[in-house]
């Protein structure tokens, strides 16, 4: 009887641990949809202040769990999404520029585009690196630098599009280039809005 009773008391802690583990699993599953919905609503609300809110939400909502409700992570993710798109566009333009038979004016516009989009990529990369070093003590100065770089990136993208203006530039190359440049310009415009919001909000913190 004593052996049976001893085994009985040994089983109870195991049952309690199992019950606690199961309870925690159930609670985490219940909380997960709520947390994800909260994160998505945060992104939607943040994107509402941008110039292209639908594009902003579409490009960032898939990173909702990573961003959580952090303004810094929101800006960081938006910068990285835009940088990735800019690098992809830059590679495409290099390929297009190597096509034989491009009209001289188109070839010149492509060369200018490759240069300024390269500058834009550098400025976005620099913004990401600087954001990684932001702290309360250097916040205002660092955010001012990031705003300057993102604004410069947007200007570079607009310069590229301007090079393909006019009816004499019509054609498949213009269509392909402008479509991609317009997208990264819109992404960059959204990033600038998010950066500005972050800078103005956080600068008011004690």
C-alpha positions as CSV (number, residue, x, y, z in Angstrom):
1,X,0.0,0.0,0.0
2,X,2.8,2.4,0.9
3,X,4.5,1.8,-2.5
4,X,1.2,2.5,-4.3
5,X,0.6,5.7,-2.3
6,X,4.2,6.9,-3.0
7,X,3.7,6.4,-6.7
8,X,0.4,8.3,-6.5
9,X,2.1,11.3,-5.0
10,X,4.9,11.2,-7.6
11,X,2.3,11.4,-10.4
12,X,0.6,14.5,-9.1
13,X,3.4,17.0,-9.9
14,X,3.7,15.6,-13.4
15,X,0.0,16.1,-13.9
16,X,0.2,19.6,-12.6
17,X,3.1,20.5,-15.0
18,X,1.2,19.0,-17.9
19,X,-1.9,20.9,-17.0
20,X,0.1,24.2,-16.7
21,X,1.8,23.6,-20.1
22,X,-1.5,22.8,-21.8
23,X,-3.1,25.9,-20.3
24,X,-0.3,28.1,-21.5
25,X,-0.6,26.7,-25.0
26,X,-4.3,27.3,-25.1
27,X,-3.9,30.9,-23.9
28,X,-1.1,31.6,-26.4
29,X,-3.4,30.3,-29.2
30,X,-6.2,32.5,-28.0
31,X,-4.0,35.6,-27.7
32,X,-2.2,35.1,-31.1
33,X,-5.1,36.2,-33.3
34,X,-5.8,39.2,-31.1
35,X,-2.1,40.3,-31.2
36,X,-1.9,39.9,-34.9
37,X,-5.0,41.9,-35.5
38,X,-3.7,44.6,-33.2
39,X,-0.5,44.7,-35.2
40,X,-2.3,44.9,-38.5
41,X,-4.5,47.7,-37.2
42,X,-1.4,49.6,-36.1
43,X,0.0,49.3,-39.6
44,X,-3.2,50.4,-41.2
45,X,-3.5,53.4,-38.9
46,X,0.1,54.4,-39.6
47,X,-0.3,54.0,-43.3
48,X,-3.3,56.2,-43.4
49,X,-1.1,59.3,-43.1
50,X,1.0,58.4,-46.1
51,X,0.5,59.5,-49.7
52,X,-0.2,56.0,-50.9
53,X,-1.9,54.2,-48.0
54,X,-3.0,51.1,-49.9
55,X,0.5,50.5,-51.2
56,X,1.9,51.2,-47.7
57,X,-0.5,48.7,-46.1
58,X,0.0,46.1,-48.8
59,X,3.8,46.2,-48.6
60,X,4.0,46.2,-44.7
61,X,1.1,44.2,-43.5
62,X,2.9,40.9,-44.2
63,X,5.5,41.9,-41.6
64,X,2.9,42.7,-38.9
65,X,4.3,40.2,-36.4
66,X,7.8,41.6,-36.9
67,X,6.7,45.2,-36.6
68,X,4.4,44.7,-33.7
69,X,3.4,48.2,-32.7
70,X,6.9,49.7,-32.8
71,X,7.3,53.0,-34.7
72,X,11.0,52.3,-35.2
73,X,10.5,48.8,-36.5
74,X,7.8,50.2,-38.8
75,X,10.2,52.7,-40.3
76,X,13.0,50.1,-40.5
77,X,10.8,47.6,-42.3
78,X,9.5,50.2,-44.7
79,X,13.0,51.3,-45.5
80,X,14.1,47.7,-46.1
81,X,11.1,47.0,-48.4
82,X,11.9,50.1,-50.4
83,X,15.6,49.3,-50.6
84,X,14.9,45.8,-51.9
85,X,12.6,47.2,-54.6
86,X,15.1,49.9,-55.5
87,X,17.9,47.3,-55.9
88,X,15.7,45.1,-58.0
89,X,14.8,48.1,-60.3
90,X,18.5,49.1,-60.5
91,X,19.4,45.6,-61.7
92,X,16.6,45.6,-64.3
93,X,17.7,49.0,-65.7
94,X,21.3,47.7,-66.1
95,X,20.0,44.8,-68.1
96,X,17.8,47.0,-70.2
97,X,20.7,49.4,-70.9
98,X,22.6,46.5,-72.5
99,X,19.9,45.9,-75.1
100,X,21.3,46.5,-78.6
101,X,19.6,49.1,-80.8
102,X,18.4,51.5,-78.1
103,X,17.9,55.0,-79.5
104,X,20.6,57.4,-78.4
105,X,18.2,59.5,-76.3
106,X,16.8,56.4,-74.6
107,X,20.3,55.1,-73.9
108,X,21.3,58.4,-72.4
109,X,18.2,58.5,-70.2
110,X,18.9,54.9,-69.1
111,X,22.5,55.8,-68.2
112,X,21.3,58.8,-66.1
113,X,18.7,56.7,-64.4
114,X,21.1,54.0,-63.5
115,X,23.3,56.6,-61.8
116,X,20.6,58.4,-59.9
117,X,18.9,55.2,-58.8
118,X,22.3,54.0,-57.6
119,X,22.5,57.1,-55.5
120,X,19.0,56.4,-54.2
121,X,20.0,52.9,-53.1
122,X,23.0,54.3,-51.3
123,X,20.8,56.9,-49.5
124,X,18.3,54.3,-48.4
125,X,21.0,52.0,-47.2
126,X,22.6,54.8,-45.3
127,X,19.2,55.6,-43.7
128,X,18.8,52.0,-42.5
129,X,22.3,52.0,-41.0
130,X,21.8,55.3,-39.2
131,X,18.4,54.2,-37.9
132,X,20.2,51.2,-36.2
133,X,22.2,53.7,-34.2
134,X,19.4,55.9,-33.1
135,X,19.1,56.6,-29.3
136,X,17.4,59.1,-27.1
137,X,20.5,61.2,-26.9
138,X,21.0,61.5,-30.7
139,X,17.4,61.1,-31.8
140,X,16.7,64.5,-33.2
141,X,20.0,64.8,-35.2
142,X,19.8,61.2,-36.5
143,X,16.2,61.5,-37.6
144,X,17.0,64.8,-39.4
145,X,19.8,63.0,-41.3
146,X,17.5,60.2,-42.2
147,X,14.8,62.6,-43.4
148,X,17.4,64.3,-45.6
149,X,18.6,61.0,-47.1
150,X,15.1,59.7,-47.8
151,X,14.1,63.0,-49.4
152,X,17.2,62.9,-51.6
153,X,16.3,59.3,-52.6
154,X,12.9,60.5,-53.7
155,X,14.4,63.4,-55.6
156,X,16.7,61.0,-57.4
157,X,13.8,58.8,-58.4
158,X,11.9,61.8,-59.7
159,X,14.9,62.8,-61.7
160,X,15.0,59.4,-63.4
161,X,11.3,59.7,-64.4
162,X,11.9,63.2,-65.7
163,X,14.5,61.8,-68.1
164,X,11.8,59.7,-69.8
165,X,9.3,62.6,-70.2
166,X,8.0,63.6,-73.6
167,X,6.3,61.8,-76.5
168,X,9.7,61.3,-78.2
169,X,10.6,58.8,-75.5
170,X,7.5,56.6,-75.9
171,X,8.1,52.9,-76.3
172,X,8.5,49.7,-74.4
173,X,11.6,50.8,-72.5
174,X,9.9,53.9,-71.2
175,X,6.9,51.9,-70.1
176,X,9.0,49.3,-68.2
177,X,11.2,51.8,-66.6
178,X,8.5,54.3,-65.6
179,X,6.3,51.5,-64.1
180,X,9.1,50.4,-61.8
181,X,10.4,53.9,-61.0
182,X,6.9,55.0,-60.1
183,X,6.5,52.1,-57.7
184,X,9.7,52.8,-55.8
185,X,9.0,56.5,-55.8
186,X,5.7,55.8,-54.2
187,X,7.3,53.5,-51.7
188,X,9.9,56.1,-50.9
189,X,7.2,58.8,-50.5
190,X,5.5,56.5,-48.0
191,X,8.8,55.9,-46.1
192,X,9.3,59.6,-45.9
193,X,5.9,60.1,-44.3
194,X,6.5,57.4,-41.8
195,X,10.0,58.8,-41.0
196,X,8.5,62.3,-40.5
197,X,5.7,60.9,-38.2
198,X,8.3,58.9,-36.2
199,X,10.6,62.0,-35.8
200,X,7.8,64.3,-34.7
201,X,6.2,61.8,-32.3
202,X,9.3,60.6,-30.6
203,X,10.9,64.0,-30.3
204,X,8.1,65.0,-27.9
205,X,8.9,62.2,-25.5
206,X,10.6,63.2,-22.2
